[in-house]
Amino acid sequence: MKVALGGTFDPVHDGHRALFERAFHLGDVTIGLTSDELAAKTRNSDRHIRPFETRKRDLVDEVESYADEYDRTYEVRELTEPTGIATEPQFEALVVSPETETGGKRINEIRRDRGHEPLEIEIVPHVHAADGDIVSSTRIVRGEIDQHGNVTPNSDGRPKRQ
């Protein structure tokens, strides 16, 4: 099966790892990594996003182990538009998180309009941090949690919050 997934992946965390796990379980994976321009348009403007090449290097380092474990191939491609690569006819499945499920449905509408079969949409549940909130790159960048969802304490031992 040819599987697509996409995102900014800055930084990679356990929520992303759950997406990778499902994608590589299903088949060969193409990961759309948002371009710097698209990341700037779709993210909160007060949050710094690392450059594409840095994010790509870290992403490749991360997904190689999944490709090896599942004996799958993978490719990382640049996304320049929100619907990205998943509208291309070769894909059969799209792995999404709960907040991107609507985007997956929109991609299937575009595919139908183009005469392509709809994708099987695989929704991977959120991974929760130790404090019960979801693990997210924004929370990591803010210093609230680490990549595994462990709460990051201040010097006085209280969780860091902004």
C-alpha positions as MATLAB code, in Angstrom:
seq = 'MKVALGGTFDPVHDGHRALFERAFHLGDVTIGLTSDELAAKTRNSDRHIRPFETRKRDLVDEVESYADEYDRTYEVRELTEPTGIATEPQFEALVVSPETETGGKRINEIRRDRGHEPLEIEIVPHVHAADGDIVSSTRIVRGEIDQHGNVTPNSDGRPKRQ';
ca = [
       0.000    0.000    0.000;
       1.215    3.514   -0.752;
       0.721    5.764    2.262;
       0.936    9.534    2.601;
       1.241   11.744    5.636;
       2.308   15.307    6.101;
       3.258   17.931    8.598;
       5.781   20.453    9.835;
       7.442   18.058   12.302;
       9.175   20.748   14.350;
      10.244   19.198   16.615;
       9.452   15.509   16.183;
       7.683   14.086   19.243;
       5.834   10.989   20.407;
       2.610   12.105   18.695;
       4.465   12.151   15.381;
       6.019    8.797   16.199;
       2.524    7.329   16.566;
       1.732    8.628   13.049;
       4.947    7.125   11.662;
       4.220    3.798   13.366;
       0.773    3.549   11.753;
       1.994    4.706    8.344;
       4.870    2.243    8.131;
       2.648   -0.542    9.450;
       0.353    0.066    6.457;
       2.903    0.292    3.651;
       5.539    2.314    1.845;
       5.425    5.910    3.025;
       5.759    9.315    1.430;
       6.010   12.115    3.966;
       5.122   15.614    2.902;
       7.188   18.088    4.914;
       5.859   21.633    4.867;
       8.004   24.181    3.072;
       9.230   27.183    5.026;
       6.689   29.351    3.199;
       3.747   27.060    3.940;
       4.813   26.640    7.563;
       4.874   30.430    7.962;
       1.336   30.705    6.537;
      -0.221   27.905    8.541;
       1.424   28.294   11.939;
       1.047   30.788   14.725;
       3.239   33.749   13.729;
       4.831   34.010   17.175;
       6.231   30.474   16.952;
       9.620   30.003   15.323;
       9.815   27.140   12.820;
      13.262   25.772   12.019;
      14.399   25.821    8.366;
      13.147   23.115    6.007;
      16.543   21.436    5.566;
      17.036   21.160    9.348;
      13.559   19.707    9.826;
      14.092   17.310    6.918;
      17.392   16.053    8.333;
      15.799   15.380   11.732;
      12.771   13.744   10.119;
      14.902   11.402    8.015;
      16.958   10.466   11.084;
      13.711    9.596   12.852;
      11.873    7.617   10.166;
      14.766    5.442    9.009;
      14.260    3.145   11.999;
      10.566    2.650   11.090;
      11.451    1.882    7.479;
      14.003   -0.677    8.649;
      11.689   -2.227   11.239;
       8.818   -2.684    8.774;
      11.025   -3.305    5.708;
       9.385   -0.399    3.871;
      10.563    2.329    1.578;
      10.019    5.998    2.289;
      10.465    9.375    0.687;
      10.335   12.892    2.131;
       8.936   15.519   -0.230;
       8.391   19.235    0.196;
       4.797   20.414    0.675;
       4.008   23.770   -0.848;
       0.223   23.675   -0.440;
      -1.986   22.397    2.401;
      -3.502   19.495    0.437;
       0.009   18.537   -0.596;
       0.959   15.262   -2.150;
      -2.068   13.234   -1.036;
      -4.143   14.405   -4.010;
      -1.783   12.488   -6.336;
      -3.309    9.292   -7.776;
      -0.709    6.771   -6.543;
      -1.648    6.976   -2.864;
      -4.093    4.599   -1.224;
      -4.064    5.756    2.401;
      -3.556    8.943    4.365;
      -2.495    8.945    8.009;
      -3.837   11.900   10.002;
      -4.236   13.128   13.552;
      -7.695   14.028   14.898;
      -7.200   17.750   14.137;
      -6.229   17.044   10.512;
      -9.072   14.612    9.755;
     -11.088   17.414    8.111;
      -8.145   18.103    5.797;
      -8.125   14.429    4.863;
     -11.792   14.609    3.912;
     -11.054   17.690    1.782;
      -8.248   15.790    0.057;
     -10.699   13.012   -0.809;
     -13.083   15.583   -2.314;
     -10.265   16.861   -4.514;
      -9.330   13.308   -5.484;
     -12.937   12.538   -6.468;
     -13.085   15.737   -8.551;
      -9.930   14.579  -10.349;
     -11.310   11.086  -10.951;
      -9.088    9.339   -8.381;
     -10.175    6.805   -5.802;
     -10.639    8.216   -2.283;
      -7.935    7.503    0.247;
      -8.392    5.255    3.236;
      -8.081    7.786    6.065;
      -6.306    6.401    9.126;
      -6.882    8.570   12.196;
      -4.219    8.148   14.857;
      -5.328    9.265   18.333;
      -3.446   11.991   20.158;
      -0.646   11.041   22.484;
      -1.140   12.585   25.899;
       1.529   14.142   28.071;
       1.997   13.364   31.743;
      -0.247   16.331   32.608;
      -3.129   14.964   30.506;
      -2.915   17.531   27.689;
      -1.828   16.418   24.225;
       1.790   16.237   23.195;
       2.447   18.963   20.612;
       5.401   20.740   19.065;
       4.066   24.066   20.329;
       4.050   22.833   23.924;
       7.596   21.519   23.504;
       8.835   24.816   22.044;
       7.159   26.697   24.917;
       9.089   24.511   27.358;
       5.995   22.929   28.952;
       6.921   19.335   28.053;
       9.668   17.343   26.376;
       9.312   15.265   23.187;
       7.928   12.351   25.188;
       5.315   14.377   27.082;
       7.179   14.641   30.357;
       6.353   17.890   32.135;
       9.330   20.244   32.182;
       9.766   21.715   35.681;
      10.909   25.234   36.516;
      13.749   25.603   38.963;
      11.145   25.546   41.772;
       9.726   22.205   40.523;
       6.446   23.591   39.163;
       5.479   22.951   35.542;
       6.579   25.658   33.140;
       3.662   27.583   31.617;
       3.361   30.646   29.400;
];
